[in-house]
Amino acid sequence: MSDTGDFRRAMLVMTASSMLVPVVGILTAPILAQSLGVAGRGEAAAAVAPNLLVVSVATLGLPEALTFHLAKRPHVSRRALWWASLFSSLLGAVSLVVVLLLASPLSAGDDDLARLMVLGAVLAIPTLLVNLLRGAASGRQMWTAVAAERILNSVLRLVVLGALALTGHLDVLNAVLVMTIVPMVAGIVYWRLVLPVPPPPEGVGPAPAMASALLGFGSKIWLGSVASVLMARLSQLLVTPLSDVTQLGLLVVAITISDVPFIVAQTVRDVVFGTSSAQADPERLASTSRLGALIALVGSLVLGASLPLWIGLLFGEGFTGAVFPTWLLLASSVIAVPGLIAGAGLASAGRPGLRSAALVVALLTNLVGIFVLVPVIGAVGAATAALAGSVLSTGFGVVMAARQLRIPADRFLVPRVADVVFLVSESRKAAGRLTRGGRRSRR
């Protein structure tokens, strides 16, 4: 099979599996809200917050560094994973100490909540190691395993939370345990990474010193990763003091819904980074940017058009005010796609610093917009700030990628007729496979 065929199949597999993540998020949100109540849902979110921040921030870019280096030299997998695991364990231990010191003020003196925060931080350390395995698997082009992890994580979380809710056992502690342990369990799909790897083919140069190579690449891409995480989290921290909790509630629902196309776009970015690190192909990169934007656009149009019909039924009539912020965030997700793909191209070309610069631009724009707009128009202001950040970040990233890779910037942005034909063709094939599968199951 051609490299292009392998790449497109990997992208479609990962895109399909990634859709489960936001869908499960939408399904579990009412389960948690109805079982825990408003206060309990807030406690669970506060308890899990340190876990999410540690998992996101304390990586030092090591998963991406593993992807970059193992795409070129898969035979050094064990040595690279050993060094990355050592660094991640040390960073996780430091993060745990920080959480221990801050747990009391972060919990407003609530000892039970402080203990849950510390528990979440402890369980973040093995989750950091799962992130490393995912990065290594992406470098080794193990896209089926990466998709399997995403599916297992999503389905298992939904099933366990649903079972606990139905049996009356879903309390704050159990919710925290499920949300922090399930990602660790899903890491079992990467068992093949412990198997011996064939020796390198002839012509492959000697591997660099793994410790310095991982830290060198990871530290450059880490700043952008932190900026991305802060951009996703800071609005939820700042809306309440700048406006009120009602506007925060509307924003959280808008983020949950608009994450559907954004998570798909992030998945496409990860595939692009892994495959481009193994073999650079600027034209394929630009084509993927256009295809990813088209997929996000179609999904966003479907969600946006139908949103007024079901948001009140699913979340409650009080959340109908989240419709307009959701529309803005859906537009932001679509616009962000070319920037995400361009950033992956920059990182795979050995320029992770430029990718980080684009994300820092988005973060600064977003922060200015939040402080200016949220006190005036609440959740709509936060969503508008996110949209402005996406526009500037994508513009910066696409221009930098076009210069670095020496291709016109419009190839990242303007869809071609061939792109639409490809998506329609693949959609028909997928529908045909589903139809045939349904017929066989009824026989």
C-alpha positions as CSV (number, residue, x, y, z in Angstrom):
1,M,0.0,0.0,0.0
2,S,1.2,3.5,-0.7
3,D,2.4,5.9,2.0
4,T,-0.5,8.2,1.1
5,G,-3.0,5.3,1.5
6,D,-1.5,4.3,4.9
7,F,-1.6,7.9,6.0
8,R,-5.3,8.5,5.0
9,R,-6.3,5.2,6.6
10,A,-4.6,6.1,9.8
11,M,-6.2,9.6,9.8
12,L,-9.7,8.1,9.2
13,V,-9.2,5.5,12.0
14,M,-8.0,8.1,14.5
15,T,-10.7,10.6,13.5
16,A,-13.5,8.0,13.9
17,S,-12.2,6.9,17.3
18,S,-11.6,10.5,18.5
19,M,-15.3,11.3,18.0
20,L,-16.1,9.1,21.0
21,V,-14.2,11.4,23.4
22,P,-16.5,14.4,23.2
23,V,-19.6,12.3,22.7
24,V,-18.9,10.4,26.0
25,G,-18.2,13.8,27.6
26,I,-21.7,15.0,26.6
27,L,-23.2,11.7,27.8
28,T,-21.4,11.6,31.2
29,A,-22.1,15.3,32.0
30,P,-25.8,14.7,32.8
31,I,-25.0,11.5,34.7
32,L,-22.5,13.3,37.0
33,A,-24.7,16.4,37.4
34,Q,-27.8,14.4,38.3
35,S,-26.1,11.9,40.6
36,L,-23.8,14.4,42.5
37,G,-25.9,17.6,42.4
38,V,-24.5,21.0,41.9
39,A,-22.2,21.1,44.9
40,G,-21.0,17.5,44.5
41,R,-20.3,18.1,40.8
42,G,-18.2,21.1,41.8
43,E,-16.3,19.1,44.4
44,A,-15.5,16.3,41.8
45,A,-14.3,18.9,39.3
46,A,-12.1,20.6,41.9
47,A,-10.7,17.2,43.0
48,V,-9.8,16.2,39.5
49,A,-8.4,19.6,38.5
50,P,-4.9,19.0,40.0
51,N,-4.8,15.6,38.2
52,L,-5.6,17.2,34.9
53,L,-3.1,20.0,35.3
54,V,-0.3,17.6,36.4
55,V,-0.9,15.3,33.5
56,S,-1.0,18.2,31.1
57,V,1.8,20.4,32.4
58,A,4.3,18.1,34.0
59,T,5.1,16.2,30.7
60,L,7.8,18.6,29.7
61,G,7.0,17.7,26.1
62,L,8.3,14.2,26.5
63,P,5.5,12.4,24.7
64,E,6.0,14.6,21.6
65,A,9.8,14.1,21.9
66,L,9.3,10.3,21.9
67,T,7.0,10.6,18.8
68,F,9.6,12.7,17.0
69,H,12.6,10.5,17.7
70,L,11.0,7.1,17.5
71,A,9.5,7.9,14.1
72,K,13.0,8.0,12.8
73,R,14.6,5.4,15.0
74,P,12.1,2.9,16.4
75,H,14.9,0.6,17.5
76,V,15.7,2.9,20.4
77,S,12.2,2.6,21.9
78,R,13.2,0.9,25.2
79,R,16.1,3.2,26.0
80,A,14.0,6.3,25.1
81,L,11.0,5.1,27.1
82,W,13.3,4.4,30.1
83,W,14.8,7.9,30.1
84,A,11.4,9.6,29.5
85,S,9.8,7.5,32.3
86,L,12.6,8.6,34.7
87,F,12.1,12.3,33.9
88,S,8.3,12.0,34.1
89,S,8.4,10.2,37.5
90,L,10.7,13.0,38.9
91,L,8.4,15.7,37.5
92,G,5.4,13.9,38.8
93,A,6.9,13.7,42.3
94,V,7.7,17.4,42.3
95,S,4.1,18.2,41.1
96,L,2.8,16.0,43.9
97,V,4.7,18.0,46.5
98,V,3.3,21.2,45.1
99,V,-0.2,19.9,45.3
100,L,0.4,18.7,48.9
101,L,1.5,22.3,49.8
102,L,-1.4,24.0,48.0
103,A,-4.2,21.5,48.7
104,S,-5.6,23.3,51.8
105,P,-5.9,26.8,50.2
106,L,-7.1,25.3,46.9
107,S,-9.9,23.5,48.8
108,A,-10.8,26.6,50.9
109,G,-9.9,24.7,54.0
110,D,-12.1,21.6,53.3
111,D,-10.0,18.7,54.5
112,D,-12.0,16.1,52.7
113,L,-11.7,17.9,49.4
114,A,-8.0,18.5,50.0
115,R,-7.5,14.7,50.5
116,L,-9.3,14.1,47.2
117,M,-7.0,16.6,45.4
118,V,-3.9,14.8,46.7
119,L,-5.4,11.5,45.7
120,G,-5.9,12.8,42.2
121,A,-2.4,14.1,42.0
122,V,-1.0,10.7,43.2
123,L,-2.9,8.9,40.4
124,A,-1.6,11.5,37.9
125,I,1.9,10.0,38.0
126,P,1.0,6.6,36.4
127,T,-1.2,8.5,33.9
128,L,1.9,10.5,32.9
129,L,3.6,7.2,32.0
130,V,0.6,6.3,29.8
131,N,1.0,9.6,28.0
132,L,4.6,8.5,27.2
133,L,3.4,5.2,25.9
134,R,1.0,7.0,23.6
135,G,3.8,9.3,22.3
136,A,6.0,6.3,21.6
137,A,3.2,4.4,19.9
138,S,2.5,7.4,17.7
139,G,6.2,7.5,16.7
140,R,6.1,3.8,15.9
141,Q,2.9,4.4,13.7
142,M,0.8,2.2,16.0
143,W,-2.4,4.0,15.2
144,T,-4.7,1.1,15.9
145,A,-3.3,0.9,19.4
146,V,-3.7,4.7,19.9
147,A,-7.3,4.5,18.7
148,A,-8.0,1.4,20.9
149,E,-6.8,3.4,23.9
150,R,-9.1,6.2,23.2
151,I,-12.1,3.9,22.6
152,L,-11.4,1.8,25.8
153,N,-10.9,5.0,27.9
154,S,-14.2,6.5,26.7
155,V,-16.4,3.5,26.8
156,L,-15.1,2.2,30.1
157,R,-15.6,5.6,31.8
158,L,-19.2,5.8,30.5
159,V,-20.0,2.2,31.5
160,V,-18.6,2.4,35.0
161,L,-20.1,5.8,35.8
162,G,-23.4,4.7,34.4
163,A,-23.4,1.5,36.4
164,L,-22.5,3.3,39.6
165,A,-25.3,5.9,39.0
166,L,-27.9,3.2,38.3
167,T,-27.0,1.3,41.5
168,G,-26.9,4.4,43.6
169,H,-23.1,4.3,44.4
170,L,-21.9,7.3,42.4
171,D,-20.6,9.7,45.0
172,V,-17.8,12.2,44.7
173,L,-15.1,9.8,45.7
174,N,-16.1,7.1,43.2
175,A,-16.4,9.7,40.5
176,V,-12.9,10.9,41.1
177,L,-11.6,7.4,41.2
178,V,-13.2,6.5,37.9
179,M,-12.0,9.7,36.1
180,T,-8.4,9.2,37.3
181,I,-8.0,5.4,37.2
182,V,-9.7,4.6,33.8
183,P,-7.0,6.4,31.8
184,M,-4.4,4.3,33.5
185,V,-6.3,1.0,32.7
186,A,-6.6,2.0,29.1
187,G,-2.8,2.1,28.7
188,I,-2.8,-1.7,28.7
189,V,-3.3,-1.5,24.9
190,Y,0.3,-0.5,24.5
191,W,1.7,-3.8,25.6
192,R,3.5,-4.4,22.3
193,L,5.9,-1.6,23.1
194,V,7.7,-3.9,25.6
195,L,8.4,-6.5,22.8
196,P,11.9,-6.5,21.2
197,V,12.2,-4.2,18.2
198,P,14.0,-5.3,15.0
199,P,17.5,-3.8,14.5
200,P,17.8,-0.6,12.5
201,P,18.0,-0.9,8.7
202,E,21.2,-0.1,6.9
203,G,21.9,3.6,6.4
204,V,20.3,4.8,9.6
205,G,22.7,7.0,11.5
206,P,23.7,6.5,15.2
207,A,21.0,7.4,17.7
208,P,21.7,10.6,19.7
209,A,22.2,10.7,23.4
210,M,18.6,9.9,24.5
211,A,18.5,12.0,27.6
212,S,19.6,15.2,26.0
213,A,17.7,14.6,22.8
214,L,14.4,14.1,24.6
215,L,14.9,17.0,26.9
216,G,16.1,19.3,24.1
217,F,13.1,18.7,21.9
218,G,10.6,18.4,24.7
219,S,11.5,21.6,26.4
220,K,11.0,23.6,23.2
221,I,7.6,22.1,22.5
222,W,6.6,22.2,26.2
223,L,6.0,25.9,26.3
224,G,3.4,25.6,23.6
225,S,1.8,22.7,25.3
226,V,1.5,24.7,28.6
227,A,0.1,27.6,26.7
228,S,-2.5,25.4,25.1
229,V,-3.5,23.9,28.4
230,L,-3.7,27.3,30.1
231,M,-5.9,28.6,27.2
232,A,-8.3,25.7,27.7
233,R,-8.4,26.1,31.5
234,L,-7.9,29.7,32.4
235,S,-11.2,30.9,31.1
236,Q,-13.0,28.6,33.5
237,L,-11.0,30.0,36.4
238,L,-11.4,33.6,35.5
239,V,-15.1,33.8,34.4
240,T,-16.4,33.6,38.0
241,P,-14.4,36.5,39.5
242,L,-14.9,38.6,36.4
243,S,-18.6,37.8,36.0
244,D,-20.5,35.1,37.9
245,V,-21.1,31.4,38.3
246,T,-24.1,31.4,36.0
247,Q,-21.9,32.6,33.1
248,L,-19.3,30.0,34.0
249,G,-22.0,27.3,33.9
250,L,-23.0,28.4,30.4
251,L,-19.4,28.5,29.3
252,V,-18.6,25.0,30.6
253,V,-21.6,23.6,28.6
254,A,-20.5,25.5,25.5
255,I,-17.0,24.1,25.8
256,T,-18.2,20.5,26.3
257,I,-20.2,20.7,23.1
258,S,-17.7,22.6,21.0
259,D,-15.0,20.1,22.0
260,V,-16.4,17.6,19.5
261,P,-14.8,19.0,16.4
262,F,-11.8,20.3,18.3
263,I,-10.8,17.0,19.7
264,V,-11.1,15.4,16.2
265,A,-8.8,18.2,14.9
266,Q,-6.3,17.5,17.7
267,T,-6.3,13.8,16.7
268,V,-5.6,14.6,13.1
269,R,-2.7,16.8,14.3
270,D,-1.2,13.9,16.3
271,V,-1.4,11.7,13.2
272,V,0.3,14.4,11.1
273,F,3.0,14.9,13.6
274,G,3.8,11.2,13.9
275,T,3.8,10.5,10.2
276,S,5.6,13.7,9.2
277,S,8.3,13.0,11.8
278,A,9.0,9.7,10.0
279,Q,8.8,11.1,6.5
280,A,8.3,14.8,5.6
281,D,5.7,15.6,2.9
282,P,4.7,19.3,2.8
283,E,1.9,18.7,0.2
284,R,0.4,15.9,2.3
285,L,0.5,18.2,5.3
286,A,-1.3,21.0,3.5
287,S,-3.9,18.5,2.1
288,T,-4.5,17.2,5.7
289,S,-5.0,20.8,6.9
290,R,-7.7,21.3,4.3
291,L,-9.4,17.9,5.0
292,G,-9.3,18.4,8.7
293,A,-10.9,21.9,8.4
294,L,-13.6,20.4,6.2
295,I,-14.4,17.6,8.7
296,A,-14.5,20.1,11.5
297,L,-16.7,22.5,9.4
298,V,-19.3,19.8,8.6
299,G,-19.4,18.6,12.2
300,S,-19.7,22.1,13.5
301,L,-22.5,22.9,11.1
302,V,-24.5,19.8,12.1
303,L,-24.0,20.6,15.8
304,G,-24.7,24.3,15.5
305,A,-27.9,23.9,13.4
306,S,-29.4,21.2,15.7
307,L,-28.2,22.8,19.0
308,P,-31.3,24.8,19.9
309,L,-33.4,21.6,19.5
310,W,-31.6,19.5,22.2
311,I,-29.5,21.6,24.5
312,G,-32.4,22.4,26.8
313,L,-33.6,18.7,26.8
314,L,-30.1,17.4,27.6
315,F,-28.7,19.9,30.0
316,G,-31.8,21.7,31.3
317,E,-33.8,24.8,30.2
318,G,-31.4,27.0,32.2
319,F,-28.6,26.2,29.7
320,T,-30.3,27.5,26.5
321,G,-28.3,30.7,27.0
322,A,-25.2,28.7,26.0
323,V,-26.3,28.4,22.4
324,F,-24.6,31.6,21.1
325,P,-21.3,31.0,23.1
326,T,-21.3,27.5,21.6
327,W,-21.7,28.8,18.1
328,L,-18.7,31.1,18.7
329,L,-16.6,28.2,20.1
330,L,-17.5,25.9,17.2
331,A,-16.3,28.6,14.8
332,S,-13.1,28.9,16.8
333,S,-12.6,25.1,16.6
334,V,-12.9,25.2,12.8
335,I,-10.5,28.1,12.4
336,A,-8.0,26.4,14.8
337,V,-7.6,23.3,12.6
338,P,-5.1,24.7,10.0
339,G,-3.1,26.2,12.8
340,L,-3.0,22.9,14.6
341,I,-1.8,21.0,11.5
342,A,0.7,23.7,10.6
343,G,2.1,23.6,14.1
344,A,2.5,19.8,13.8
345,G,4.4,20.3,10.6
346,L,6.7,22.8,12.2
347,A,7.4,20.5,15.1
348,S,8.0,17.5,12.9
349,A,10.4,19.6,10.8
350,G,12.5,20.2,13.9
351,R,11.1,23.7,14.7
352,P,9.0,23.1,17.8
353,G,9.8,26.6,19.1
354,L,7.8,28.2,16.3
355,R,4.8,25.9,17.1
356,S,5.1,27.1,20.7
357,A,5.2,30.7,19.6
358,A,1.9,30.4,17.8
359,L,0.2,28.9,20.9
360,V,1.7,31.7,23.1
361,V,0.2,34.2,20.7
362,A,-3.2,32.6,21.1
363,L,-2.9,32.5,24.9
364,L,-2.0,36.2,25.2
365,T,-4.8,37.2,22.8
366,N,-7.3,35.0,24.7
367,L,-6.3,36.5,28.1
368,V,-6.7,40.1,26.9
369,G,-10.1,39.2,25.4
370,I,-11.2,37.6,28.7
371,F,-10.3,40.5,30.9
372,V,-11.9,43.0,28.5
373,L,-15.0,41.2,27.4
374,V,-16.1,38.8,30.2
375,P,-17.0,41.6,32.7
376,V,-19.3,43.0,30.0
377,I,-20.8,40.1,28.2
378,G,-19.9,37.0,30.3
379,A,-19.7,33.7,28.6
380,V,-20.1,35.3,25.1
381,G,-17.0,37.4,25.9
382,A,-15.0,34.3,26.8
383,A,-16.0,32.6,23.7
384,T,-15.2,35.7,21.6
385,A,-11.8,35.8,23.2
386,A,-11.2,32.2,22.2
387,L,-12.3,32.9,18.6
388,A,-9.8,35.8,18.4
389,G,-7.0,33.6,19.8
390,S,-7.7,30.9,17.2
391,V,-7.6,33.5,14.3
392,L,-4.3,34.9,15.3
393,S,-2.7,31.6,16.2
394,T,-3.8,30.0,13.0
395,G,-2.6,33.0,10.9
396,F,0.8,33.0,12.7
397,G,1.2,29.2,12.5
398,V,0.3,28.9,8.8
399,V,2.6,31.8,7.7
400,M,5.5,30.2,9.6
401,A,4.8,26.8,8.2
402,A,4.5,28.1,4.7
403,R,7.9,29.8,5.0
404,Q,9.6,26.9,6.7
405,L,8.2,24.3,4.3
406,R,8.3,26.5,1.2
407,I,4.7,26.1,0.1
408,P,2.0,28.7,-0.4
409,A,0.0,29.5,2.7
410,D,-3.3,29.2,0.9
411,R,-2.7,25.5,0.4
412,F,-3.4,25.1,4.2
413,L,-6.6,27.1,4.1
414,V,-8.5,26.9,0.8
415,P,-10.2,23.5,0.1
416,R,-9.9,21.9,-3.3
417,V,-12.6,20.1,-5.3
418,A,-10.5,16.9,-4.8
419,D,-10.7,17.3,-1.0
420,V,-14.5,17.4,-1.1
421,V,-14.6,14.4,-3.5
422,F,-12.3,12.4,-1.2
423,L,-14.4,13.1,1.8
424,V,-17.7,12.2,0.0
425,S,-16.1,9.0,-1.3
426,E,-14.8,7.9,2.1
427,S,-18.1,8.7,3.8
428,R,-20.0,6.6,1.3
429,K,-17.5,3.7,1.8
430,A,-17.9,4.0,5.6
431,A,-21.7,4.1,5.3
432,G,-21.6,1.0,3.0
433,R,-19.5,-0.9,5.5
434,L,-21.9,0.0,8.4
435,T,-24.9,-1.0,6.3
436,R,-23.3,-4.3,5.4
437,G,-22.3,-4.9,9.0
438,G,-25.9,-4.2,10.1
439,R,-27.3,-6.7,7.6
440,R,-24.9,-9.4,8.7
441,S,-25.8,-8.8,12.4
442,R,-29.5,-9.4,11.6
443,R,-28.9,-12.6,9.8
